[in-house]
Amino acid sequence: MDLITISSFSAPKKEEFKPVAVKPDDIALLVYTAGTEGIPKGVEISHSNVISTVAALSNSFVELSTKDCYLSYLPLGQVRELCYSLVMFKSGCRVAFYSGDLNRIQLDLKRCSATILAAVPKVLLAIRDYIDDEFSTHSNKISRLLFKYGYPLALKKWKSEHKRIKLLDLLIFNRIKKLFGALRYIVCGQAGLDETTQEYISTCLGVVVGQHYGTTETSASGCCQDKTDLTVGNVGGVLSNCEIKLVELKGMEASFF
């Protein structure tokens, strides 16, 4: 019978750790899908997958600097949030983290003076509801009338010329913008964002709202609206690190690709 003492387990091993050089094709992450299209599966994502996505998104996003603050809303276990955060770290941005309560998203943005936000449609719907409630419940009659008649004019100007009406900003929209920190760019993904909400947020907050489509299997790469693309109702062009092939899915009630 061999006698094994506890100290033999806790004693440090003599072998020294030897770092191994990482290769681009080495596996960096094992990320599980949500299972919305079947059984969840573990996706092997390499270092080169992540780096190429970060580089491609950096080209599509607005110019970032150390003066920016990014509010991290998405779960850190999602590869999309990982890539977004790496884009921010690469640019020296400050990163703040969402409190976990969607009803406090306005307060989160204001407290950290966020300039950049990555969101999903329900977040932008919550922001829209907050703005509507602010004018319907917490504003005087003059403010409500200014917003009622001023918003259609501002939206028309934005849609036709991509310009703002300075007088309306002074009377209405600057006040709204201050409620949400210092936002200047929002990227939305995970589901389609309806055109009305995209236009509403852009007009009220004076920010660029872009859409991004990506999958876990492609390390969040796919399509993303460029910072100069101010159109609505689309996910933009193909990211520079991707190639996309359209294939018709037959047997569906509607036409899908």
VOFILO-43323 format. One line per field, with one value per residue: residue number from 1; x negated, z, y negated of N, C-alpha, C in turn; residue in three letters. Coordinates in steps of 0.001 Angstrom, whole numbers, padded with zeros to 6 digits, m for minus. Example, Ala and Ser with C-alpha at 12.3 -4.5 7.8 and 13.67 -1.06 7.14 Angstrom:
! residues 2
resi	1,2;
n_x	m013190,m012850;
n_z	007800,007080;
n_y	005690,002250;
ca_x	m012300,m013670;
ca_z	007800,007140;
ca_y	004500,001060;
c_x	m013200,m012900;
c_z	007800,007870;
c_y	003300,m000030;
resn	ALA,SER;
! end
This chain:
! residues 257
resi	1,2,3,4,5,6,7,8,9,10,11,12,13,14,15,16,17,18,19,20,21,22,23,24,25,26,27,28,29,30,31,32,33,34,35,36,37,38,39,40,41,42,43,44,45,46,47,48,49,50,51,52,53,54,55,56,57,58,59,60,61,62,63,64,65,66,67,68,69,70,71,72,73,74,75,76,77,78,79,80,81,82,83,84,85,86,87,88,89,90,91,92,93,94,95,96,97,98,99,100,101,102,103,104,105,106,107,108,109,110,111,112,113,114,115,116,117,118,119,120,121,122,123,124,125,126,127,128,129,130,131,132,133,134,135,136,137,138,139,140,141,142,143,144,145,146,147,148,149,150,151,152,153,154,155,156,157,158,159,160,161,162,163,164,165,166,167,168,169,170,171,172,173,174,175,176,177,178,179,180,181,182,183,184,185,186,187,188,189,190,191,192,193,194,195,196,197,198,199,200,201,202,203,204,205,206,207,208,209,210,211,212,213,214,215,216,217,218,219,220,221,222,223,224,225,226,227,228,229,230,231,232,233,234,235,236,237,238,239,240,241,242,243,244,245,246,247,248,249,250,251,252,253,254,255,256,257;
n_x	m000851,m000534,m001463,000001,m000456,001178,m000339,m001809,m000176,000189,m002316,m004491,m005017,m007973,m008305,m008549,m006316,m005928,m005431,m003441,m003588,m000891,001071,002672,004807,005408,007709,009659,012020,014865,018001,021399,024361,027663,029671,031925,032470,032533,030901,028706,025316,021773,019545,016485,014188,011647,008540,007923,010433,011776,010120,010309,012993,013128,011463,012913,015369,014418,013842,016372,017759,018226,015570,013483,012309,010223,011875,014373,017146,018332,021332,021828,024175,025083,024938,021844,021079,021806,020551,020729,020853,018348,016657,017446,016628,013862,013290,013704,011785,009481,009465,009124,011304,013438,015238,018390,020735,023928,026656,028445,031140,033637,035429,033952,032215,031949,030948,028543,027130,026939,025514,022918,022217,022419,021275,021369,023401,024313,027013,030183,033318,035393,034281,034035,036703,037516,036168,037484,040093,039577,038959,041412,043051,041884,042622,045400,046208,044481,044004,044721,047588,046741,044262,045111,046637,044662,043071,044906,045491,042993,041415,042264,041350,038589,037974,038630,036723,034390,034697,034809,032558,030633,029977,030130,032517,031597,032946,035054,033566,032512,034828,036152,034848,032209,032604,033755,031638,029739,030784,029912,027164,024315,024775,023728,023553,025185,025371,027323,028550,029162,031888,034336,034691,037374,038259,039509,038847,036058,035759,036975,035342,032917,033668,034650,032498,030359,028381,026302,027776,027128,027515,026619,025780,025002,023633,023137,021605,020066,018413,019671,019514,020725,023021,023051,024195,022522,020835,021438,023787,026969,029451,032523,034000,032414,029523,027128,024013,021890,019498,015963,014423,015796,017517,020519,023046,026067,028740,031678,034299,036254,039692,040743,043231,043004,040693,037415,033944;
n_z	000000,m000890,000623,000508,000957,001963,001542,m000665,m002776,m002688,m002976,m004925,m008398,m010118,m012766,m015083,m016420,m019859,m022165,m025113,m028482,m030029,m032773,m035732,m036559,m034328,m031813,m030212,m028844,m027574,m028354,m027570,m029470,m029485,m030055,m031536,m034052,m033880,m032184,m029691,m030465,m030097,m031161,m032730,m032595,m034081,m033384,m035543,m036693,m034819,m034759,m037419,m037580,m035700,m036955,m039316,m038329,m037108,m039260,m040190,m038096,m036396,m036074,m033328,m030022,m027131,m025708,m025871,m024498,m023980,m023557,m022364,m023123,m024038,m023307,m022057,m022867,m025486,m028767,m030346,m028576,m027410,m029591,m030117,m027726,m027898,m030094,m028916,m026824,m028357,m029389,m027201,m025704,m022908,m021005,m019871,m017832,m018285,m015991,m015673,m015527,m017647,m017469,m016408,m018299,m019431,m017287,m016870,m019233,m018949,m016541,m017075,m019126,m021768,m025099,m027104,m028043,m028115,m029141,m028902,m030672,m028656,m026726,m027975,m028406,m025774,m025143,m026898,m025818,m023378,m024136,m025299,m023042,m021480,m022736,m022824,m020199,m018357,m019244,m020014,m021547,m023701,m024408,m025212,m027463,m029083,m029564,m030822,m033259,m034144,m034441,m036867,m038811,m038334,m038864,m041585,m042704,m042008,m043386,m046062,m046537,m044741,m042684,m039840,m038085,m036685,m034948,m033945,m032626,m030592,m029237,m028643,m029107,m028073,m025377,m025063,m025875,m023841,m021827,m022249,m021828,m023776,m026343,m029607,m031472,m032381,m032605,m033807,m033422,m033685,m034088,m036512,m036932,m036837,m039332,m038525,m035791,m035976,m037429,m035618,m033293,m034382,m035193,m032822,m030987,m032444,m033513,m035210,m036277,m036813,m038386,m037710,m038859,m037947,m037212,m034731,m035749,m037646,m036228,m035491,m037795,m040958,m042196,m042069,m041442,m042799,m041241,m042677,m043892,m043874,m044301,m043728,m042524,m043421,m043348,m044197,m046106,m047080,m044728,m044727,m044268,m045148,m047304,m048983,m049910,m051632,m051256,m052287,m050163,m050535,m050425,m048404,m046881,m047578,m049594,m048881,m048315;
n_y	001200,m002190,m005259,m008338,m011669,m014766,m017035,m016401,m016915,m019674,m020687,m022684,m022147,m021168,m021643,m024262,m026687,m026935,m029316,m029178,m030050,m031734,m030810,m032107,m030431,m028970,m027836,m030185,m030645,m028880,m028941,m028722,m028369,m029917,m028176,m028699,m027792,m025090,m022362,m023617,m024393,m023992,m026394,m026608,m029133,m030879,m032703,m034347,m034628,m036254,m038575,m039451,m040148,m042228,m044102,m044590,m045617,m047906,m049510,m050086,m051313,m054523,m056963,m056368,m057317,m058054,m059646,m058689,m056788,m053617,m051889,m048781,m046552,m044038,m040466,m039252,m036780,m036509,m036391,m038611,m040778,m040486,m041079,m043724,m044947,m044555,m046150,m048629,m048619,m048528,m051057,m052599,m053381,m054168,m051741,m051005,m049180,m047785,m048036,m045982,m046284,m047011,m049075,m051069,m051968,m054493,m055965,m054608,m055264,m058021,m058358,m057399,m058999,m058028,m057575,m055757,m053013,m049639,m047819,m046033,m045648,m045908,m047529,m050018,m050475,m050781,m053142,m054839,m054724,m055939,m058561,m059337,m059161,m061113,m063489,m063284,m063050,m064378,m066940,m070405,m072040,m073645,m072526,m070001,m070640,m071776,m069546,m067858,m069172,m069814,m067504,m066049,m067893,m067940,m065266,m065063,m066802,m065430,m063000,m063813,m065466,m064753,m066454,m068687,m070766,m073614,m075389,m073837,m071896,m073457,m074233,m071824,m069174,m069092,m069033,m066505,m064879,m065262,m063737,m061213,m060802,m061324,m060432,m059447,m057502,m054514,m051047,m048443,m045144,m041563,m041252,m042357,m045864,m048057,m050481,m052873,m053191,m053345,m055740,m057469,m057420,m058345,m060922,m062191,m061975,m062779,m061096,m058664,m055745,m052531,m049285,m045893,m042713,m039469,m036201,m033624,m031560,m032855,m034438,m036837,m038287,m039557,m041510,m045097,m048355,m051109,m053882,m056159,m055605,m056525,m055539,m053651,m050544,m048419,m046207,m047081,m046880,m044084,m043020,m043718,m041455,m039285,m036950,m036529,m034283,m034007,m031867,m030351,m029370,m026794,m025680,m027179,m029338,m031985,m033907,m033203,m033768;
ca_x	000000,m001284,m000970,000000,m000182,001834,m001376,m002312,000702,000054,m003697,m004651,m005722,m009257,m008270,m008192,m005373,m006554,m004405,m003426,m003155,000452,001172,003969,005864,005670,009034,009672,013282,015873,019228,022595,025456,028866,030550,033167,032668,032296,030142,027521,024052,020572,018853,015061,013824,010189,008033,008032,011854,012089,009368,010833,014267,012813,010926,013990,016307,013738,013968,017775,018193,017712,014226,013498,011129,010202,012928,015643,017532,019219,022143,021937,025504,025260,024213,020439,020909,022085,019358,020932,020439,016895,016025,017704,015754,012484,013195,013586,010490,008465,009481,008878,012554,013901,016342,019256,021581,025373,027023,029253,032554,033937,036159,032972,031241,031724,030081,027225,026492,026662,024506,021563,022053,022112,021312,021572,024264,024707,028319,031126,034508,036199,033646,034411,038128,037591,035756,038587,041178,039161,039106,042851,043583,041335,043399,046827,046496,043627,043736,045855,048357,045940,043264,045814,047000,043421,042650,045920,045376,041586,040831,042447,040489,037212,037864,038640,035416,033391,034888,034580,031249,029746,029555,030975,033016,030941,033916,035755,032608,032422,036101,036678,034073,031037,033084,033914,030304,029068,031342,029292,025715,023774,024797,023513,023600,025835,025423,028391,028513,029829,033197,034572,035197,038331,037817,040066,038049,034726,035882,037353,034165,031964,034169,034761,031219,029323,027294,026304,028250,026842,027873,025546,026219,023907,023989,022074,020753,019164,017801,020415,019343,021846,023303,023164,024297,021370,021110,021938,025059,028030,030720,033143,034635,031485,028375,025898,023264,021113,018258,014787,013795,016781,018135,021864,023721,027505,029327,033107,034813,037514,040644,041179,044442,042562,039387,036309,032625;
ca_z	000000,m000955,001465,m000207,001896,001405,001121,m001992,m003764,m002642,m003258,m006291,m009325,m010525,m014171,m015328,m017522,m021060,m023054,m026494,m029409,m030564,m034220,m036132,m036690,m033044,m031285,m029142,m028108,m027853,m028038,m027877,m030089,m028652,m030368,m032168,m035299,m033617,m030966,m029532,m030812,m029760,m032348,m032526,m033213,m034006,m033138,m036782,m036850,m033947,m035185,m038697,m037290,m035030,m037969,m040240,m037624,m036866,m040485,m040379,m036997,m036390,m035518,m031865,m029356,m025674,m025134,m025962,m023472,m024540,m022586,m022725,m022752,m024400,m022459,m022439,m023465,m026914,m029529,m030855,m027532,m027285,m030692,m029877,m026637,m028395,m030926,m027994,m026150,m029346,m029607,m025933,m025130,m021617,m021136,m018696,m017954,m018052,m014624,m015680,m015496,m018864,m017101,m015967,m019372,m019582,m016185,m017147,m020281,m018432,m015473,m017605,m020282,m022885,m026461,m028003,m027490,m028938,m028588,m029633,m030880,m027478,m026009,m028658,m028131,m024405,m025225,m027548,m024845,m022358,m024731,m025418,m021694,m021005,m023295,m022561,m018761,m017544,m019929,m020050,m022791,m024771,m024827,m025939,m028779,m029855,m030010,m031732,m034585,m034517,m034839,m038306,m039600,m038167,m039561,m043025,m043028,m041859,m044443,m047396,m046688,m043663,m041933,m038703,m037978,m035468,m034037,m033267,m031683,m029458,m028509,m028259,m029150,m027196,m024055,m025090,m025996,m022536,m020960,m022574,m021855,m024893,m027444,m030980,m032381,m031879,m033541,m033349,m034068,m033102,m034742,m037373,m036313,m037759,m039873,m037750,m034573,m036383,m037758,m034406,m032434,m035090,m035202,m031463,m030293,m033321,m033567,m036293,m035841,m037849,m038081,m037906,m038883,m037878,m036525,m033902,m036610,m038420,m035227,m035550,m039082,m041877,m042800,m041119,m042069,m042620,m040494,m043596,m044430,m043019,m044705,m042707,m043021,m044016,m042488,m044808,m047015,m046537,m044070,m045573,m044023,m045463,m048599,m048733,m051047,m051443,m051715,m052017,m049335,m051155,m049545,m047368,m047231,m048223,m050192,m047993,m048887;
ca_y	000000,m003436,m006357,m009616,m012757,m015963,m017986,m016046,m017556,m021124,m021086,m023213,m021286,m021714,m022049,m025661,m026896,m027467,m029886,m028705,m031098,m031528,m030906,m032673,m029419,m028321,m028117,m031184,m030582,m027874,m029675,m027947,m029106,m029987,m027056,m029165,m027055,m023671,m022057,m024479,m023734,m024741,m026892,m026880,m030410,m031054,m034053,m035119,m034960,m037400,m039754,m039945,m040809,m043498,m045015,m044956,m046489,m049188,m050304,m050471,m052182,m055893,m057093,m056283,m057868,m057881,m060489,m057972,m055816,m052599,m051166,m047374,m046056,m042633,m039499,m039104,m035466,m036577,m036757,m039964,m041721,m040363,m041826,m045149,m045409,m044594,m047366,m049758,m048548,m048855,m052503,m053286,m053897,m053679,m050789,m050895,m047996,m047900,m047663,m044765,m046650,m047763,m050290,m052065,m052157,m055936,m056380,m054031,m056059,m059363,m058310,m057194,m059891,m057132,m058111,m054625,m051980,m048485,m047489,m045189,m046472,m046213,m048642,m051252,m050662,m051300,m054545,m055554,m054846,m056917,m059903,m059583,m059394,m062388,m064600,m063132,m063076,m065248,m068205,m071322,m072046,m074252,m071529,m068937,m071166,m071918,m068214,m067331,m069778,m069934,m066227,m065762,m068774,m067473,m063984,m065344,m067384,m064376,m062006,m064376,m066099,m064285,m067638,m069003,m072131,m074102,m075997,m072749,m071307,m074373,m074276,m070503,m067935,m069123,m068622,m065050,m064270,m065310,m062694,m059924,m060934,m062102,m059465,m059906,m056357,m053311,m049921,m047555,m043843,m040391,m041153,m043504,m047095,m048652,m051761,m053983,m053363,m053790,m057158,m058193,m057564,m059211,m062290,m062746,m062029,m063322,m060115,m057689,m054428,m051543,m047908,m044911,m041315,m038499,m034964,m033055,m030743,m033718,m035324,m038102,m038956,m039440,m042816,m046203,m049666,m051984,m055115,m057186,m055124,m057040,m054956,m052797,m049336,m047466,m045892,m047571,m046029,m042965,m043436,m043502,m040153,m038246,m036717,m036009,m033659,m033925,m030607,m030361,m028280,m026367,m025017,m028100,m030076,m033217,m033761,m033436,m033487;
c_x	m000880,m000637,m001111,000410,000466,000802,m001905,m001452,000484,m001356,m003817,m005439,m007003,m009237,m007840,m007247,m006103,m005470,m004558,m002904,m001792,000434,002569,005105,006133,007050,008928,010892,014082,017193,020440,023695,026689,029813,031859,033465,032399,031546,028934,026243,022888,019803,017405,014675,012334,009819,008188,009483,012195,011412,009916,012169,014041,012316,012029,014992,015705,013854,015383,018265,017666,016303,014311,012223,011232,011262,014282,015864,018584,019997,022363,023256,025633,024495,022785,020160,021218,020845,019497,020482,018935,016203,016245,016749,014301,012260,012976,012231,009364,008340,009269,010116,012752,015088,017091,020206,023004,025745,027845,030743,032855,034676,035223,031937,030944,030763,028663,026457,026078,025522,023085,021265,021663,022220,021631,022437,024486,025984,029030,032402,035285,035590,034053,035911,038333,037196,036863,039747,040842,039345,040589,043458,043107,042181,044892,047180,045738,043309,044973,046490,047542,044921,043913,046186,045773,042970,043616,045750,043928,040977,041043,041558,039036,036981,037799,037299,034332,033477,034519,033159,030199,029132,030557,031401,032531,031923,034670,034837,032547,033677,036525,035599,032801,031403,033227,032553,029589,029574,030630,027774,025266,023733,024564,023561,024236,025791,026395,028339,029366,031234,033386,035157,036147,037909,038282,039232,036652,034738,036150,036133,033141,032377,034164,033411,030094,028123,027401,026746,028052,027264,026733,026149,024996,024383,022826,021074,019763,018477,018348,020187,020556,022023,023399,023273,023059,021790,021677,023295,026183,029409,031259,033707,033710,030308,027051,025243,022507,019817,017049,014118,014697,017051,019478,022461,025207,028028,030794,033508,036185,038405,041116,042421,044116,041180,038286,035003,031643;
c_z	000000,m000080,000697,000759,001180,000866,m000276,m003103,m003826,m002966,m004697,m007169,m009796,m011968,m014307,m016526,m018701,m021990,m024492,m027391,m030010,m032071,m034600,m036169,m035409,m032527,m030102,m028249,m028514,m027391,m028467,m028445,m029191,m028909,m031004,m033459,m035115,m032316,m030864,m029839,m030419,m031017,m031994,m033309,m033003,m033703,m034386,m037076,m036066,m034451,m036487,m038497,m036648,m036043,m038902,m039582,m037369,m038075,m040696,m039318,m037187,m035816,m033995,m031285,m027856,m024982,m025134,m024773,m024061,m023422,m023087,m022205,m022960,m023452,m022960,m023055,m024951,m027664,m030094,m029838,m027325,m028348,m030542,m028815,m027088,m029311,m030030,m027297,m027095,m029542,m028326,m025292,m023704,m021847,m019811,m018920,m017496,m016679,m014548,m015667,m016696,m018569,m016656,m017053,m019577,m018512,m016376,m018152,m019759,m017422,m016008,m018793,m021527,m024225,m027478,m027296,m028524,m028327,m029407,m029767,m029617,m026641,m026644,m028503,m026729,m024368,m025854,m026580,m023781,m022880,m024840,m024058,m021149,m021495,m022988,m021092,m018005,m018202,m019906,m021437,m023961,m025312,m025636,m027348,m029673,m030403,m031042,m033153,m035068,m035020,m036320,m039197,m039543,m038919,m041071,m043489,m043002,m042997,m045824,m047600,m045695,m042912,m040823,m038744,m036642,m034459,m033258,m032288,m030412,m028589,m027950,m028049,m028304,m025784,m023978,m025078,m024644,m021584,m021137,m022709,m022986,m026144,m028797,m031981,m031682,m032969,m032962,m034124,m033351,m033664,m035585,m036613,m037297,m038127,m039039,m036496,m034906,m036703,m036511,m033524,m033081,m035003,m033814,m030782,m031159,m033445,m034831,m035702,m036993,m037417,m038476,m037876,m038873,m037135,m035658,m034765,m037429,m037524,m035335,m036838,m039970,m042607,m041705,m041887,m041772,m041900,m041369,m044195,m043487,m043445,m043600,m043361,m043704,m043075,m043138,m045730,m046304,m045919,m044879,m045373,m044413,m046953,m048316,m050019,m050728,m052061,m051326,m051201,m049874,m050130,m048409,m047840,m047953,m048821,m049203,m048701,m047758;
c_y	m001241,m004495,m007667,m010725,m013941,m016934,m017671,m016652,m019056,m021596,m021581,m022247,m021980,m022215,m023506,m025748,m027530,m028001,m029390,m029817,m030745,m031723,m031429,m031662,m028650,m028731,m029085,m031032,m029363,m028481,m028857,m028851,m029038,m028830,m027464,m028407,m025557,m023486,m022985,m023709,m024628,m025121,m027204,m028136,m030642,m032495,m034916,m035493,m036232,m038669,m040322,m040658,m042168,m044527,m045504,m045897,m047867,m050101,m050813,m051453,m053602,m055903,m057150,m056865,m057618,m058735,m059783,m057045,m054890,m051934,m049745,m046828,m044547,m041710,m039300,m037740,m035433,m037047,m038168,m040999,m041676,m041205,m043325,m045695,m045512,m045798,m048583,m049776,m048963,m050364,m053296,m053864,m053386,m052744,m050731,m049726,m048275,m047358,m046382,m045020,m047534,m049060,m051416,m052373,m053634,m056426,m055845,m054884,m057425,m059346,m058174,m058104,m059089,m057858,m057019,m053582,m050893,m047928,m046427,m046020,m046834,m047340,m049971,m051520,m051224,m052776,m055382,m055762,m055885,m058342,m060269,m059925,m060738,m063560,m064496,m063323,m064162,m066589,m069095,m071334,m072602,m073249,m070415,m069392,m071323,m070572,m067658,m067861,m069870,m068635,m065909,m066627,m068308,m066163,m064190,m065888,m066315,m063363,m062545,m064893,m065594,m065468,m067904,m070465,m072687,m074693,m074924,m072022,m072149,m074315,m072916,m069445,m067938,m068682,m067102,m064369,m064221,m064238,m061356,m060048,m061826,m061239,m060124,m058745,m055168,m052246,m048910,m046244,m042827,m040190,m042410,m044683,m047763,m050074,m052943,m054262,m053865,m055291,m057989,m058454,m058496,m060675,m062922,m062929,m062593,m062403,m059275,m056348,m053455,m050157,m046970,m043517,m040409,m037267,m034502,m032295,m031568,m034741,m036740,m038877,m038691,m040748,m043879,m047516,m050497,m053257,m056225,m056822,m055544,m056554,m054059,m051541,m048351,m047249,m046289,m046563,m044925,m043499,m042985,m042147,m038986,m038120,m036051,m035456,m033532,m032631,m030610,m029136,m027890,m025670,m025902,m028838,m031372,m032966,m034149,m033074,m033283;
resn	MET,ASP,LEU,ILE,THR,ILE,SER,SER,PHE,SER,ALA,PRO,LYS,LYS,GLU,GLU,PHE,LYS,PRO,VAL,ALA,VAL,LYS,PRO,ASP,ASP,ILE,ALA,LEU,LEU,VAL,TYR,THR,ALA,GLY,THR,GLU,GLY,ILE,PRO,LYS,GLY,VAL,GLU,ILE,SER,HIS,SER,ASN,VAL,ILE,SER,THR,VAL,ALA,ALA,LEU,SER,ASN,SER,PHE,VAL,GLU,LEU,SER,THR,LYS,ASP,CYS,TYR,LEU,SER,TYR,LEU,PRO,LEU,GLY,GLN,VAL,ARG,GLU,LEU,CYS,TYR,SER,LEU,VAL,MET,PHE,LYS,SER,GLY,CYS,ARG,VAL,ALA,PHE,TYR,SER,GLY,ASP,LEU,ASN,ARG,ILE,GLN,LEU,ASP,LEU,LYS,ARG,CYS,SER,ALA,THR,ILE,LEU,ALA,ALA,VAL,PRO,LYS,VAL,LEU,LEU,ALA,ILE,ARG,ASP,TYR,ILE,ASP,ASP,GLU,PHE,SER,THR,HIS,SER,ASN,LYS,ILE,SER,ARG,LEU,LEU,PHE,LYS,TYR,GLY,TYR,PRO,LEU,ALA,LEU,LYS,LYS,TRP,LYS,SER,GLU,HIS,LYS,ARG,ILE,LYS,LEU,LEU,ASP,LEU,LEU,ILE,PHE,ASN,ARG,ILE,LYS,LYS,LEU,PHE,GLY,ALA,LEU,ARG,TYR,ILE,VAL,CYS,GLY,GLN,ALA,GLY,LEU,ASP,GLU,THR,THR,GLN,GLU,TYR,ILE,SER,THR,CYS,LEU,GLY,VAL,VAL,VAL,GLY,GLN,HIS,TYR,GLY,THR,THR,GLU,THR,SER,ALA,SER,GLY,CYS,CYS,GLN,ASP,LYS,THR,ASP,LEU,THR,VAL,GLY,ASN,VAL,GLY,GLY,VAL,LEU,SER,ASN,CYS,GLU,ILE,LYS,LEU,VAL,GLU,LEU,LYS,GLY,MET,GLU,ALA,SER,PHE,PHE;
! end
